[in-house]
């Protein structure tokens, strides 16, 4: 009886140990957010994207227009850092306004609206004079350069609309 119990326990441990050290399905899953992520040393860029183009129908950034960048820049180190510059081959110029410092253990919110009644550091990045039309579903690469962490490329998708899509008159989804 004792031999059967030891054999059963040994088999259970062997089977449980077969997956140890293996690559799991969840180790490569991306977060369920629309924006991109990037890292350079102790700086993490999260939920990076271009604001949804509200003013043009169908929604697109036209050649020559400007695009607002949205993202969070998180400094996970014990040392202060600073966003020195931003560049993109997709724009003739990149404007950086507001806070550029990213103190140790804090986040810098980038976007047109100041977050949380001024409780967080806030800056704005605008891609000015786009060199091509950019539609939702397309991306633009921007290079952010930090004083200590150095440069990092971020692939910026166009933000998904906040409103649900509505079928146009005569273009219903019922196949009529």
URRA-V778431 format. One line per field, one symbol per residue. ss: DSSP state (A for helix, B for strand, O for the rest). psi: psi as a letter, one per 30 degrees, with the letter a starting at -180 (. if undefined). burial: + if it has 16 or more other C-alpha atoms within 10 Angstrom, else -. A space follows every 50 residues. Layout:
ss->???
psi->???
burial->???
This chain:
ss->OAAAAAAAAAAAAAAAAOOOOOOOAAAAOOOOOOOBBBBBOOBBBBBBBB OOOOOOOOOBBOOOOOBBBBBBBBBOOOOOBBBBBBBOOOBBBBBBBBOO BBOOOOBBBBOOOOOAAAOOBBBBBBBBBBOOOBBOOOBBBBBBBBOOOB BBBBBBBBOOOOOOOOOOOOOOOOOO
psi->eeeeeeeeeeeeeeeefffkglkleffgkllhlfllklkjbgkkkkhklk lkjffkklkljlkflkkkkklkjkjglgkllkjelklkfflflkkjlakf kilkglkjkklfkkkhhgflkklkkkjkikflkklkfllkkkjkkkeefa lkkkjjlkkkkfkkkkklkfhlggg.
burial->----------------------------------+++-++-+++++++++ +++------+++--++++++++++++----+++-++++-++-++-+---+ ++++-++++++---------++++++++++---+++--++-+-+++-++- ++++++++++----------------
